[in-house]
Amino acid sequence: MTRLPCILAAILIYCPAATRAADAPKPLKALLIAGGCCHDYKTQKDILKKGIEERANVVVDILYSEDRSVKPPFSFYGKPDYATGYDVVIHDECAAGISDPAVIEGVLKPHRDGIPGVNLHCAMHCYRIGNPGEPAASGSQRALWFDYLGLQSSGHGPQAPIAISHVDPNHPVTRGLSDWVTVNEEHYNNVKVLDNAHPLAMGRQIAKQKKKLKDGTEEVTEKETNWVVTWTSAYNGKTRVFNTTIGHNNITVGDARYLDLVTRGMLWACDKLAANGKPKPGYEARSVK
């Protein structure tokens, strides 16, 4: 009989702890797609995975293609159920040569069904049909990918630092973030900003342009560009999508300010970001719980 109080006490101590463990949110599952032309995806995929997992309760799985062409043969093409089991898909691929509408529809299917999306840098220049420099009518076949992104971009100029200023500092993604200047980066143009886009940050770049003259000399001029670099969009009126055109070079991708932004954008897309810019309870970095 003397052991009964001890057993009861042990049960009372154990049960709340077990209940808390059972009630704790499971980590978000993110699928990071990386590979294709023109970028060091082999390195950047690991930088992104490590940086995001250090900042939030999320497990990042990587789908990577070593192919460095504009038509990387990703294994998920033709498989519209590729995101089953994931809470969010992070597109960090460079597949500018993929223009088959059926393939594009398959890539979009999970997002059309409500799975959030995050799109980084060259993801803006993927899955283009026709001339990307010519504005595409929303709802048309040419605008399939642009309607999802909320913005149409066709290219960039030479690399130079980009001064980033947050134009909606009260949005959960940008709340408390400081303006900053990148190292040399590609500044993507804005052919068209769609009605479903909500700009969060602008980028200002002054880049030197070189032109050879007939007499063999070289003329150097400066060109200033101001484009939207970070924004959210609502796809089909229901799916949350976060986008940033920043992220060409490894130094930028590994910058704490960039990783903070991307992680916040991912959490916001999954509705796991509080109004103060912090992860909602249970979705903080596992190391600080």
C-alpha positions in Angstrom: 0.0 0.0 0.0 2.9 2.4 0.7 3.9 2.2 -3.0 0.5 3.5 -4.2 1.0 7.2 -3.6 4.3 7.1 -5.4 2.8 5.3 -8.4 -0.1 7.9 -8.5 2.4 10.7 -8.3 4.4 9.3 -11.1 1.3 9.0 -13.2 0.4 12.6 -12.5 3.8 13.8 -13.5 4.0 11.6 -16.6 0.6 12.2 -18.1 0.8 16.0 -18.6 4.2 15.6 -20.3 2.9 12.9 -22.5 -0.2 15.0 -23.4 2.0 18.0 -24.2 4.1 15.8 -26.5 1.0 14.4 -28.2 -0.4 17.9 -28.7 2.8 19.4 -30.1 2.4 20.4 -33.8 4.3 18.1 -36.2 7.0 19.8 -38.2 5.9 21.3 -41.5 7.0 19.2 -44.4 8.5 21.3 -47.2 9.5 20.0 -50.7 12.5 22.0 -52.1 12.9 21.7 -55.9 16.3 22.8 -57.1 18.4 22.4 -60.2 18.7 23.5 -63.8 20.6 26.3 -65.6 22.8 29.1 -64.4 23.1 28.7 -60.6 25.0 26.8 -58.0 22.0 24.7 -56.9 24.3 21.9 -55.6 25.4 24.3 -52.9 22.4 26.5 -52.5 19.9 23.6 -51.9 21.9 22.7 -48.7 22.2 26.3 -47.6 18.4 26.7 -47.9 17.6 23.4 -46.1 19.9 24.1 -43.2 18.9 27.8 -42.9 15.2 27.1 -42.9 15.3 24.2 -40.5 17.4 26.3 -38.1 14.7 29.0 -38.1 11.4 27.0 -37.9 9.9 23.7 -37.0 10.1 22.3 -40.6 11.6 19.4 -42.3 12.9 20.2 -45.8 13.1 17.4 -48.3 15.1 18.1 -51.5 14.3 17.1 -55.1 17.4 18.0 -57.0 18.5 17.7 -60.6 22.2 17.9 -61.5 21.2 18.8 -65.1 22.4 22.4 -65.8 20.3 23.0 -68.9 17.2 25.2 -69.3 15.3 21.9 -69.6 16.3 19.9 -66.6 14.5 16.5 -66.7 12.9 16.6 -63.2 11.4 13.4 -62.1 8.1 15.1 -61.0 7.2 16.3 -64.5 4.1 14.5 -65.6 3.2 13.6 -62.0 0.6 16.1 -60.8 0.4 14.4 -57.4 4.1 15.0 -56.7 3.4 17.2 -53.6 1.2 14.7 -51.8 2.1 14.7 -48.2 3.8 18.1 -48.2 2.6 21.3 -46.6 4.4 23.6 -49.0 6.5 23.4 -52.2 9.6 25.7 -52.5 10.4 26.2 -56.2 14.1 27.1 -56.7 14.5 25.6 -60.1 15.7 27.2 -63.3 13.7 25.6 -66.2 13.2 28.5 -68.6 13.1 26.1 -71.6 10.1 24.1 -70.3 7.1 25.4 -72.2 4.8 22.4 -72.6 1.4 23.5 -71.2 0.6 19.9 -70.0 3.9 19.8 -68.0 3.2 23.3 -66.6 -0.4 22.4 -65.6 1.1 19.4 -63.8 3.6 21.5 -61.8 0.7 23.9 -60.9 -1.8 21.2 -59.9 -0.9 21.0 -56.2 -1.0 24.8 -55.9 -4.3 24.9 -57.7 -5.6 22.4 -55.2 -4.4 24.6 -52.3 -0.9 23.6 -51.4 1.1 26.8 -50.7 4.1 27.8 -52.8 7.4 29.6 -52.3 9.2 30.8 -55.4 12.9 31.9 -55.3 14.8 33.8 -58.0 14.9 31.9 -61.2 11.6 30.2 -60.5 10.2 33.5 -61.9 11.7 32.6 -65.3 10.5 29.0 -65.5 7.6 27.5 -67.5 7.2 30.3 -70.0 5.1 30.0 -73.1 5.9 32.4 -76.0 7.7 35.7 -75.6 8.1 36.4 -71.9 8.8 40.0 -72.6 5.3 40.5 -74.1 2.7 41.0 -71.4 0.4 37.9 -71.1 -3.3 38.2 -70.6 -4.3 36.8 -67.2 -6.2 33.6 -67.7 -4.6 32.8 -71.0 -2.3 29.8 -71.6 0.7 32.1 -71.8 -0.1 33.4 -68.3 -0.3 30.0 -66.6 2.8 30.4 -64.5 2.5 34.2 -64.2 -1.0 33.9 -62.8 0.4 31.7 -60.1 3.3 34.0 -59.3 1.4 37.2 -59.5 4.1 38.9 -61.5 5.6 38.5 -65.0 9.4 38.9 -65.4 11.4 38.3 -68.5 15.1 39.0 -67.7 17.7 41.0 -65.9 20.7 43.3 -66.5 24.3 43.0 -65.3 25.0 42.1 -61.7 25.3 44.9 -59.2 24.3 45.5 -55.6 20.5 45.9 -55.0 19.2 48.3 -52.3 16.1 46.6 -50.8 13.5 48.7 -49.1 10.4 47.2 -47.5 7.2 49.0 -48.8 4.9 47.2 -46.4 6.7 47.1 -43.1 3.5 46.0 -41.3 3.1 42.8 -43.1 3.9 39.7 -41.0 6.7 38.7 -43.4 8.5 42.0 -43.3 7.6 43.3 -39.8 10.8 44.3 -38.0 13.1 43.5 -41.0 15.6 46.2 -41.9 16.3 47.5 -45.4 19.6 46.2 -46.7 21.9 46.1 -49.7 22.9 42.9 -51.4 26.3 42.0 -52.9 26.3 41.9 -56.7 23.0 40.4 -57.7 20.7 40.0 -60.7 17.8 42.5 -60.7 14.8 40.9 -62.3 12.5 43.2 -64.3 8.7 43.6 -63.9 7.0 43.2 -67.2 3.7 43.1 -65.4 2.5 43.1 -61.8 -0.8 41.3 -61.6 -3.8 42.3 -59.5 -3.3 39.3 -57.2 0.1 40.4 -56.2 0.9 42.3 -53.0 4.4 44.0 -53.1 6.4 43.8 -49.9 9.8 45.1 -51.0 11.3 47.1 -53.9 14.8 46.9 -55.2 16.9 49.8 -56.5 20.0 49.0 -58.6 22.4 51.2 -60.4 24.4 49.1 -62.8 27.1 50.1 -65.3 26.5 49.3 -68.9 29.3 49.0 -71.5 28.9 49.8 -75.1 31.5 49.5 -77.9 31.6 52.5 -80.2 32.4 52.4 -83.9 35.9 53.9 -83.3 36.7 50.9 -81.1 36.5 52.8 -77.8 34.1 51.8 -75.0 31.4 53.9 -73.5 30.3 53.3 -69.9 27.0 54.5 -68.7 24.9 53.9 -65.6 21.3 52.7 -65.6 19.0 52.8 -62.6 16.2 50.3 -62.2 13.5 50.0 -59.6 11.5 46.8 -59.5 9.4 44.8 -57.1 11.7 42.1 -55.6 9.5 40.5 -52.9 5.7 40.0 -52.9 2.9 37.7 -52.0 0.2 36.4 -54.3 -3.2 34.7 -54.0 -3.5 31.9 -56.6 -7.0 31.0 -57.6 -8.1 33.2 -54.8 -7.3 30.6 -52.2 -3.6 29.5 -52.3 -1.0 31.6 -50.5 2.2 32.1 -52.5 5.4 33.9 -51.4 7.9 35.2 -54.0 11.3 36.9 -54.1 13.5 37.5 -57.1 16.6 37.9 -54.9 19.0 34.9 -54.5 21.4 34.4 -57.4 24.7 34.2 -55.6 25.7 31.9 -52.8 26.7 34.8 -50.5 23.2 36.2 -50.8 21.4 32.8 -50.3 23.5 32.2 -47.2 22.9 35.7 -45.8 21.0 35.6 -42.5 18.7 38.4 -43.7 17.8 36.4 -46.8 17.2 33.2 -44.9 15.0 35.0 -42.4 12.9 36.4 -45.2 12.5 33.1 -47.0 11.6 31.3 -43.8 9.1 33.9 -42.9 7.6 33.8 -46.3 7.3 30.0 -46.1 5.6 30.2 -42.7 3.2 32.9 -43.9 2.3 30.8 -46.9 1.4 27.9 -44.6 -0.5 30.3 -42.2 2.0 29.6 -39.4 3.4 33.2 -39.1 2.0 35.5 -36.4 1.2 39.1 -37.0 4.4 40.1 -35.2 6.6 38.2 -37.7 7.3 35.3 -35.3 6.4 31.7 -35.9 3.1 30.7 -34.4 3.4 28.5 -31.2 4.8 25.1 -32.1 6.5 26.3 -35.3 9.5 28.0 -33.7 12.9 26.6 -34.4 13.1 23.2 -32.6 16.4 24.2 -30.9 14.7 27.1 -29.0 11.5 25.4 -27.8 
